[in-house]
């Protein structure tokens, strides 16, 4: 390396390799229903009858809350004046996708000016320094990162399709029951349901209560606590398996907090955003704060069935709230909330179907998180030259110089098996063992290397 960059790499001003330009902005009144995509400050915003960019183009948001975002548009699009397009890229020395990834890696926050209205001006963008590898190395780096991006997009598509299937199943199973089982239906205050089902208030089939918060002024209630305690933010976990905060046994004994059993359903009771009315399944024993209502089902009501039912009825439950300063739910509303009650065996059958879908979603989301971590790791080492790629093609000899991959004891976890196929590089999957493995070559800031994961050795 020389001057902080790898041998053979150079630093150039952005204006030396392309022409940043703001094109005329199209009024929305001129948009059409179908045509060429129009890209503005927040990605695609509509369609137009013509385009101003034939090929893939880098567009940089130059004003507003998303100022500095870097986007790679597809071919044949119109880029408006709310984004700066990088035109006339020097194809003899620069790969467009490499430049896109490099700009995302380096970030453009340092050239954003203005407080009330953040903006990037053309002169600052032109003078921004960019580090470039040789063109062949740029192409390989871009191919590697693009393959990971493709995998992320495909996984996102699977997740979205699974959610669509789940939504359709919820509509049918939670109102009509198991397909083919019910022939007669009846009208009820909560809609049409199978004749064999009941309508009950939650207080009839569960115990409903509120959480509480021990005094924050009492250090002995919080310091070195071992009992999980949850704030309403944890409702976003949906299935709560871990806690971020803990209270002491003294707090449990002296304060009006209850240690709730696994299988309790939690309902967030306040919030102007989407939080109010959201539900979570408690998969651990824990206490909760006063903004949670808890529902402990009796033996007539399956916890998983109730969780998916209330999740499906989110808008109805949310709109049941009332309050003087903000819409809010409370324990009385939850107790009187009416739900359909199938026979317990059918509840459990329905719950099993949803648990299988949840498992599929969890696996796919874990895969996507793995890909996103891999991408972050790769960007960190490839776009700085810390990891050399010119000898990393499939079938090539083992790399030398900056990185030597070593397959060390351990088998890649099943959920990561697909990672071997996403890019033409050596990715080593293992369980880290500090007695065997040297991980000094590349370290990712803030990452816990004691866990299963993907490591470059």
Helices and strands as residue ranges (DSSP letters): E 10-13, H 14-17, E 19-21, G 28-30, E 36-40, E 43-48, E 57-61, E 70-73, E 78-79, E 83-87, H 96-106, G 109-111, H 122-126, E 129-132, H 135-176, E 185-188, E 191-194, E 198-201, H 202-205, E 206-210, G 219-221, E 227-230, G 232-237, E 239-240, E 245-247, H 249-254, E 265-268, E 279-282, E 287-288, E 292-297, H 303-312, H 314-318, H 331-336, E 338-341, H 344-382, G 414-421, E 428-430, E 453-455
